Amino acid sequence: MKSGLFDTVGSRVMALIICTSLPLACVAGMLAWHTYLVTSNNSFERTQGDAISARHEITTDIDRTRGTLQVLARIGLHEEIAPRAFQLIQSINEQRYCSLVLNDHFGRAVTSLQATMGRDAVCAPENQASAQPATAHTEASRPDVEVHLQGPAPLIRIIVPLEYIDRAGETVAGRLIAIRPLVNAQLVNAGQYTHPATDPENGATDLWLYTGETAPVALTANRKISNPWSVEVLAKLKNDTAADLQTDHFEVDGVYYTMAPGYGPARIVAVSTRSIAETRALQLFLARVMLIVLILIVELLLVALAAQRYLVEPLEKLAFSVADWRRHGTFQPDLPRALPLEIRQMERAFSRATKRLDRHEARLTRATKQQDLLIKEIHHRVKNNLQIVASLLNLQANRIKLPEAREEFHLVRDRVRSLATLHRHLYPEGGLSALDIRAFLEELASQIFTANNRCNKGRVSLSLDIESVPITPDQAVPLSLIVTEVVTNALRYAFPNERCGSVQIRLARNEDGAVLTIQDDGIGLDATAQSDAEKREGIGLQLVRGFARQLGGTLEINSAVGTVYTLAFPIQPVRRTIL
């Protein structure tokens, strides 16, 4: 029998220890994981705060610029003093404007002021051209604030309507247009633009503008994260823009992305890496997990050693003692005294049980020996009785003068002898055994030849071709009587007038069972059909057919050339009985 994984006491104890320790380990691990998740969620909150802070600063700058232009519009701007007013505004705002333009109501520039920092890429002429209207007549339909991301840096275009006085002294409607960076580039380059991302404890954070139609544009000049825009990130942002989502946050390859509303169609995307606090939280989480695993392993080892010493080893010794008792018949367990009460009670119960079993086994052994002697005596007496009956029949036949009666006695004698021979093969000295059909048929045929004053290799020869076929005792009796009847009839009636011939006995297996064939090359049944001997033989033929039915087989007799008896019968399973 194969042993399973949990068949031993040690494996079951270890399984119980693991099952009781795993819940505690899982709870501790879940608490550590929750702490890490809380700290990790701070990354999204931090990047969201950075994006909102940047939007607040941009909105404040735009409102401040709009307020400046509205003040300039309310004082009644004159065409001749407009350049000096623009210079004053530019100086007050520390050269923050790329250009200040006064347009008439046709969209033509009346006067303008370009930034003196034209070498800067933010206010380069080609970058300002992207913020100009496509045609003059669409100027009135443009919004008052526009964000342009087509150039190397984001620009904002602010339009304020006003009435100014031209050179002729007439009041004319126009537009005051200011183009400036979305974030003050000079302050950013100088390191004066501050937001929460500059704190190294909070991790590196970069701010970008994204519209979904153009590539992301950086709001911070000194970017701390290189190549944050993978194909997966851009696809995610594009899907969010197409779905008109204003806020979203996700994480890709350890980089955190938070999208917040910007200004106009642009959205602010804050890109951040893991902060020092988050890294510490991850390290602390891993340390706690390793500590939990270490404590669990140490606990399992200690409990396993204790269970092995005080529980498993005593039970194994008890089991070895029982196995030794089964082999040698002695039960003497060498168990320590410091044992649990249950194991001591089990040891005492085994001791009492083994003593009782030894007494019962001794009684059974004596009874078995007596039974064997009785069975041997019964078989011996049955065999002797059958031989005595055969001898009595033979003696009685010799005293009978009538030939027909003497022949009948001889037939009965042969049948009894065949049963005695079968009994000797079925019940040897050791008890009931499987019948060796080959040896039995050889002895039975020789016995029949001897009883009919024939010898093998004489005038009538005997040929045997016997395969090893399992025959049950119930089948052996009718089979032996059939062989006796057929071979006896062949020897007595098939070879008259000193005729020579042969008798063949074949036993073979086939798909359905076994086939017994007894064949002689004598005169056949048809030649003796009218004789008195054949009339007597009719009783033997009836016996043969009756025995064939008892075997559950079919009998065929063919007398075209000699006589051939073919008996096909099924093979029954042999039930072995040990006496």
DRENBA-874877 format. One record per residue (C-alpha): x, y, z; residue in three letters. Coordinates in steps of 0.001 Angstrom, whole numbers, plus 524288, in hexadecimal, padded with zeros to 5 digits. Example, Ala and Ser with C-alpha at 12.3 -4.5 7.8 and 13.67 -1.06 7.14 Angstrom:
BEGIN
8300C7EE6C81E78ala/835667FBDC81BE4ser/
//
This chain:
BEGIN
800008000080000met/8056880D2C7FC15lys/807AB8170C806E0ser/801C48248380539gly/8075D831C68085Dleu/80061832DC8157Aphe/80102824B3819F7asp/80B41826E382485thr/8093182D9B8318Bval/8146D8370A82EF8gly/80EB683BE68221Bser/8015F83DE68283Earg/8071D8454B833D2val/80EB584E1182A81met/802668505382281ala/7FAE88545E82EB6leu/805DD85D9D832D4ile/80629863EC8255Eile/7F75A86555824FEcys/7F74E86C1283247thr/802D3874FC82F1Eser/7FEE48792C82180leu/7F34A881B8825CFpro/7FC01889A482ED2leu/8063D88AFE82437ala/7FBDF88F2581A58cys/7F65E8996A823A7val/803E889F048263Dala/806FA89EFA817C5gly/7FA208A5BC8147Fmet/7FCCF8B05981E8Bleu/80A618B2A9818D9ala/804C48B2D480B0Ftrp/7FA3D8BC7B80F37his/804AC8C575814B4thr/80C088C4DB807EFtyr/7FFCE8C7987FFEFleu/7FC778D35D8085Eval/80A1B8D8B68064Dthr/8098E8D57D7F7CBser/7FCA08DCBE7F656asn/8038E8E8BB7FB7Dasn/80AD38E92F7EE7Aser/7FE398EB987E707phe/7F9A68F5827F110glu/806D88FC4B7F070arg/807168FCEB7E198thr/7F8F39017E7E18Bgln/7FC9390C437EB33gly/807DB910467E26Dasp/7FEF3911077D68Bala/7F4A4918F17DDE3ile/7FF37922007E33Cser/804A39242B7D591ala/7F70C926EF7D023arg/7F4AD9308C7DB37his/8014A937D37D827glu/7FE36938137C988ile/7F07593CFF7CC30thr/7F5D0947727D55Fthr/7FFA394C037CB1Easp/7F50D94C8B7C0ACile/7EBDD9542B7C994asp/7F6E695D7A7CD13arg/7FA0F95FC07BEAFthr/7EBBD961B67BB21arg/7EA6196B4C7C66Dgly/7F6369730B7C1C2thr/7F0CD974057B3F8leu/7E348977BF7B8FFgln/7E937982C87C14Dval/7F07D9878D7B543leu/7E3C99872C7AD81ala/7DC0198EBE7B7AEarg/7E57A99A697B855ile/7E30D99DAC7AA0Agly/7EF13999BE7A266leu/7F45C9A36279829his/7FAC399E4D78BD8glu/806B39A6E978DD9glu/809299A33A79BFEile/8061A994A779A23ala/8148D990D4797EFpro/818C5997747A494arg/80D7E990EA7ABDBala/811A2983B67A663phe/81FA5985F77AAC1gln/81AEE9899B7B84Bleu/812D397D277B949ile/81E3C9750F7B449gln/8279397AD57BE21ser/81E2D979567C96Aile/81C1396AE97C5D9asn/82AA4968577C42Cglu/82A48966297B570gln/81FF195B887B6E5arg/818AE95E9D7AA1Etyr/81D47959D579CEEcys/8155E964857962Fser/80B1896EF0798ECleu/802C99730D78D31val/7F83197D5378B40leu/7EF3B9796577FE7asn/7E479981477798Easp/7D71D97B9E7773Fhis/7DBE19761176A22phe/7E64296E1477125gly/7F19D9764476C4Barg/7FCC597946775A2ala/7FCB7987BE77948val/80863986DC78244thr/80FE497BB178895ser/81B0897891791A5leu/8238796C5D78FDEgln/82B009665779B1Bala/8393D969D279C67thr/83C3495B6679F87met/839F1957327918Cgly/8452994DB879235arg/83D739457079BD3asp/836BF939F979520ala/82A5293CBE79CD5val/8287494A28796A7cys/82EF09471F789ABala/827C694D0477DE5pro/8248093F9677850glu/81E7293B997853Casn/8165394828785E4gln/81181945EC77809ala/80A12939E677CBBser/8024994298785F5ala/7FE0094C3377B3Agln/7F06594B507751Cpro/7EF44944747680Cala/7E81194FBB76139thr/7E4D695DCB764D0ala/7D61A95CD0763B7his/7D53E951BE76D9Bthr/7DB3495A0577854glu/7CE2295E0B77E05ala/7C9DD94FE277F70ser/7D5E694B45786EDarg/7D4A4948F3795A3pro/7DB069522979F3Easp/7E4C3947E87A43Dval/7EB8093D7A79C0Aglu/7F60F9339479F2Aval/7FF3D92FD9793F0his/807D3923CF79494leu/80CE2922FA78694gln/81A049296B78938gly/82591925457917Cpro/81F0C92AFF79DB5ala/810D492D6B7A197pro/80BE893B4979F3Eleu/7FF7E942087A3A8ile/7F88294C7D79BAFarg/7EFB7956047A31Bile/7E67E95F7579C22ile/7DFD396AEF7A2C2val/7D683973EB79B00pro/7D853982A979CE4leu/7D60698FF479701glu/7E23C997D779417tyr/7E4C19A56E78E75ile/7EB7C9A5A27814Fasp/7F4779B01277BEFarg/7E8D09B7BB776B1ala/7E34A9B8B178468gly/7D7CD9AFB3781C4glu/7D3959A4B078AB2thr/7D4D3997D478388val/7D14C989D2787C3ala/7DC9598044787ECgly/7E309974B578E99arg/7EE269741879823leu/7F5AD967437962Bile/80031961B379F10ala/808329559279C01ile/8101894FE47A713arg/81556942A67ABA3pro/80BB393A2E7B2D1leu/815D79392E7BDBEval/8200B943927C012asn/82BD093D9F7B922ala/83590946B37BF71gln/830F79433F7CD14leu/830FD934C27C9BBval/83EA0935407C3F4asn/8434C93D0C7CFA1ala/83DB4932FF7D8FAgly/833EA93C8C7DF02gln/827B99353D7DAC0tyr/8246992C797E61Dthr/81A3C921F57E839his/81980916057F11Epro/8214190DA87E797ala/82DE6914B47EB11thr/82E0890DEA7F870asp/836E8901CE7F6FCpro/82F8F8FAD2801DDglu/823468FADA7F954asn/829ED8F5477ED42gly/82CCB8FB277E002ala/821029013A7D912thr/8203D9074A7CB7Basp/814A290F0B7C638leu/80FFD90DEC7B82Dtrp/805009131C7AFA9leu/7FD79909C37A70Ctyr/7F23A90C1579D91thr/7F1118FEE2796DEgly/7F49A904B27898Fglu/802C19085E78BECthr/80DFF9027D79362ala/80EE5905DF7A1ECpro/81595912D77A4A5val/81DB6914B37B0F3ala/819FF91F687BA97leu/8265991DB47C29Athr/83369920987BC59ala/83BF5917D87C4C2asn/8357090AAF7C2C2arg/839159000D7CC79lys/832D38F45C7C59File/8385D8F0A17B86Aser/82FF78EA657ADCBasn/8235F8E8E67B581pro/81ADB8E7D37A951trp/81A0B8D9BA7A539ser/8105A8D4BC79B35val/807D48CF317A602glu/8074F8DC247AD63val/804248E4337A135leu/7F9778DA8D79D64ala/7F38A8DB887AB00lys/7F3A68EA827AACAleu/7EE038EAC479D18lys/7E2D88E1DE7A11Easn/7E0218EA807AD02asp/7DFE98F6AF7A457thr/7D6FD8F02279A6Cala/7CDC88EC727A590ala/7CE348FABC7AA3Fasp/7D3B08F6D57B781leu/7D9069023E7BF48gln/7DF968FA557CA18thr/7E6398ED337CA6Fasp/7F1D88E6857D0D3his/7F9628DA167CDCDphe/806BC8D3ED7CF7Bglu/80F9E8CE347C4EFval/81D0A8C8257C7A1asp/81E6B8CEC97D4E3gly/81AD68DC677CF9Eval/80E5F8E2FC7D474tyr/805E78EB1B7CB45tyr/7FB138F4587CFB2thr/7F2C08FC277C634met/7EBC89087E7CAF0ala/7E3FC913387C3F4pro/7EC9891D767BDA5gly/7E88B929AA7B661tyr/7E02F9289A7AA3Dgly/7E1F791BC77A2D6pro/7EF09919107A97Bala/7F022910187B52Barg/7FAF69101C7BF25ile/801DE903007C0EAval/80A869015D7CCDAala/814E58F6C97CB66val/81B4E8F1FF7D7E6ser/824348E7227DC8Ethr/824008DFEC7E953arg/8279A8E8A77F4ADser/831368E58D7FF71ile/825F88E30D808D4ala/81FB28D9897FF37glu/82C988D2A17FD14thr/82E218D16D80BB9arg/820428CC5480CBAala/8231E8C1FA8026Dleu/82FA58BE1380941gln/828778BDA381639leu/81DD98B54281018phe/827E78ABAB80ABDleu/82EFA8AB88817D4ala/8224E8A89C81EF7arg/81EEF89DC781584val/82C65897C08172Dmet/82B2B89900825EEleu/81DDF8926B825B8ile/823348876481D40val/82F05885DE8262Aleu/8269B885848326Dile/81D8A87BA982C01leu/828FC872F48280File/82F118739A835A4val/821DD870B483BCAglu/81FB086510832CCleu/82D3B85FB5835A9leu/82BB78610484462leu/81E2785B158449Bval/822518506E83B27ala/82DEF84CC4843B6leu/8257C84C9284FE3ala/81AE7844918491Bala/8252A83B35843D7gln/82B478396B85139arg/81F1D837FF859A0tyr/814C3832FD85030leu/819B182D638436Aval/8252D8256984892glu/81D2481E5E85324pro/812B081B098493Cleu/81CF48162B83F98glu/8230580DA684A25lys/815A28085184D70leu/813198057D83F0Cala/820657FEB183DB1phe/81D4F7F67D849ADser/810617F24B843AEval/817347EEFD836D1ala/821887E72C83E3Dasp/816B07DFFB84567trp/810977DC5483866arg/81DB77D6D9833A6arg/822DB7D05A83FFFhis/817137CF2E848E5gly/81CA57D779853F2thr/817AC7E4E3857E6phe/821917EC3786047gln/820FD7FADA85DA2pro/82C83802B9862D0asp/8257880F9586537leu/82A2781AC086DE0pro/822A981DE587A24arg/8203382C42876B5ala/815308293586D4Aleu/8079F82EDC86BA7pro/7FCDC827A6872D5leu/7F6548236B8663Fglu/8029281CB786111ile/804A68158B86E0Earg/7F694810DB86DBBgln/7F87C80C7D85FB0met/804CA804F986361glu/7FDA07FDD686E69arg/7F22B7FACD8657Aala/7FB747F51885B3Dphe/8021D7ECD88659Fser/7F5397E6FA86A2Carg/7F0A37E4FA85C33ala/7FD2E7DE1D857F7thr/7FC9A7D4BF86372lys/7EE8F7D14486026arg/7F2127CFA1851D5leu/7FD647C6C48554Aasp/7F44B7BDFD85D2Carg/7EA2D7BDBA8523Ahis/7F4C77BB1384831glu/7F9C77AF8B85007ala/7EC0A7A9E7850CDarg/7E9F27AC0C84238leu/7F6E77A5A583F1Athr/7F31B79981846D4arg/7E5B67994F84079ala/7EBB379AB0832F4thr/7F50878F6A83546lys/7E9D7786E4839E6gln/7E1CD78ACF82E22gln/7ED07787A1824DCasp/7EEC177A5F82B11leu/7E017777D282A2Bleu/7DF6B77BDB81BD6ile/7EB417739A81865lys/7E5067682481F4Bglu/7D82876A4A8180Aile/7DEEE76B1180AC7his/7E70F75F2980DD2his/7DB267574E811E0arg/7D34975BB1805EEval/7DE62757D97FCE8lys/7DFFD74AB7803B5asn/7D15A7484E80387asn/7D0A074AFE7F4F4leu/7DBDB741967F29Cgln/7D5557376D7FB36ile/7C88F738FF7F3A7val/7CFC27375C7E6CFala/7D6A972B2F7EBFEser/7C9D97255A7F0E0leu/7C379727C97E3B4leu/7CEDE721487DCF7asn/7CE28715797E5FBleu/7BF9A714767E446gln/7C0E7715707D576ala/7CAB770A427D569asn/7C0C7701877DC76arg/7B60E704507D280ile/7B5556FA7D7C775lys/7ABEA702027BEC4leu/7B48170A467B581pro/7AACA7156D7B438glu/7A988717357C2E9ala/7B835715FD7C4B4arg/7BA5D720D27BAA7glu/7B0CB729A57C1BAglu/7B827727977CE83phe/7C4E772AC57C797his/7BF0D737787C26Cleu/7BAC773B927CFE6val/7C832737DD7D522arg/7CEE3740887CB03asp/7C61674BE97CE76arg/7C90D74AA47DCE4val/7D79B7499E7DA0Earg/7D71E7560E7D1F2ser/7D0A875D1C7DD5Aleu/7DB1F757EC7E6A7ala/7E5D875C9C7DD9Cthr/7DF59769EE7DC70leu/7DE0776ABD7EB41his/7EC8B767F97ECE2arg/7F0057730F7E373his/7E64577CB97E934leu/7E928779E37F78Ctyr/7F78B777437F9B5pro/7FDCD776908071Eglu/7FE5F7857A8086Dgly/7EFCC7878080606gly/7E79378C497FA95leu/7EFCA790987EEE7ser/7EDD17946A7E0CAala/7EC49788CC7D7CEleu/7F7D3785D37CEF6asp/7EF70781717C3A2ile/7FAE577CB17BB66arg/80048773777C5DBala/7F2A476EEC7C98Fphe/7EE8A76B4E7BBA8leu/7FB72764497B92Bglu/7F99F75BF17C55Cglu/7EB14759BE7C2C2leu/7ED67755597B4BFala/7F85E74C247B8CAser/7EFA5746947C35Fgln/7E497744347B991ile/7EE1B73D757B036phe/7F2F9734BF7BB39thr/7E5337315D7BFB7ala/7E1C272CF77B1F1asn/7EE0B724DB7B040asn/7F42672E997A70Carg/8014D735107A7BFcys/805CA741837A134asn/80DDF73F9C794D2lys/807C67323179328gly/7FD3872E0478985arg/7F59373A3F78D6Aval/7FDEA7462079048ser/7FAA0752167987Dleu/7FD8D7602579464ser/7FBB076BB679D83leu/7FC0C77A3F79A2Casp/7F7E9781637A670ile/7F8FF790097A8DFglu/7F8D9796397B663ser/7EA837997B7B838val/7E53679DB27C590pro/7DAE0793C87C9AEile/7D275795437D5DAthr/7CEFE7898E7DE7Apro/7C0D378A877D9F3asp/7C5507891C7CBD0gln/7CFC477EE97CEA5ala/7C61C774247D2ACval/7BD9C773F47C643pro/7C9AB7762E7BDC6leu/7D0AE76A4D7C38Bser/7C495761BC7C1E7leu/7C307765FE7B3AAile/7D142762657B0B7val/7CF65755637B7C4thr/7C30F751DF7B02Cglu/7C811755D07A2BAval/7D5B774FCF7A3DFval/7D02C7433F7A9C5thr/7C655741D579EA7asn/7D10D74449794A9ala/7D9E9739DE79A6Fleu/7CEEF72FB379B5Farg/7C75C7319D78ED8tyr/7CF0D739CD784F2ala/7D9EE72FF77821Ephe/7D3EE722437809Epro/7DB157165A77B11asn/7E8A571AC677F8Eglu/7E77872747777C4arg/7F2597314677A01cys/7EFB173F9977C2Egly/7F16F74B67784E4ser/7E9DE753B178E7Cval/7EC847625A78F21gln/7E8A776B8279A33ile/7EA0577A22797E2arg/7E6657855E7A106leu/7E83A7935979C4Cala/7E36B7A0E679F71arg/7DBEF7A9CB7963Dasn/7D5847B70E7973Cglu/7C9067B1DB79D7Dasp/7CEE87A7CC7A6DAgly/7D50A79A6E7A488ala/7D36478F4679ABAval/7D551780CF79E24leu/7D72C777CD79276thr/7D7D3768D5793C0ile/7DA4176205786E0gln/7DCBE7540E782A5asp/7DF2974E3C7752Dasp/7D72E741FB777A3gly/7CB5273C8777094ile/7C2407476677539gly/7B4CD7476877B60leu/7AD657440C76ED8asp/7B431736DD76D6Dala/7AF837323077AC7thr/7A1DE7382477A96ala/79AE372ADF77A07gln/7A328723A678412ser/79F41720B079200asp/7AB43727AF796C7ala/7A68F7343D7909Bglu/799BC7331B797B5lys/7A0EF732657A47Carg/7A9A373D7C7A007glu/79DBD745EF79E56gly/79D70747CA7AD24ile/7AB7574CF37ACE0gly/7A8037564B7A1DEleu/79CA975B617A9D9gln/7A5F475D897B53Cleu/7AF52764F37AC69val/7A49A76DD87A78Carg/79FA876FFE7B564gly/7AD41773927BA45phe/7AEEF77CDA7AEA8ala/7A265783D87B294arg/7A75F784627C0A8gln/7B39E78B677BB9Fleu/7AB12795117B432gly/7B17C7912C7A75Egly/7ADE478B7C79A32thr/7B13F77DC1795B5leu/7B34A779D378784glu/7B59176BB9782F4ile/7BB08769067756Easn/7BCBC75AF0770CBser/7C07675D4476292ala/7CE677587A764C5val/7CF737519E771C0gly/7C86D758C577CAAthr/7CAFC766C778103val/7C50676C7D78D5Atyr/7C61B77B6078DF0thr/7C1F5781E379A9Cleu/7C254790C979B88ala/7BFDD7963A7A921phe/7C2097A33A7B027pro/7CCF57A55A7B9E6ile/7C8877A9307C76Egln/7D0FD7B1787D080pro/7D8957A9457DA24val/7D5CF7ACA17E867arg/7E19D7A93A7F092arg/7DE837A4557FE41thr/7E92B7A30680880ile/7E66A798B0812AAleu/
//
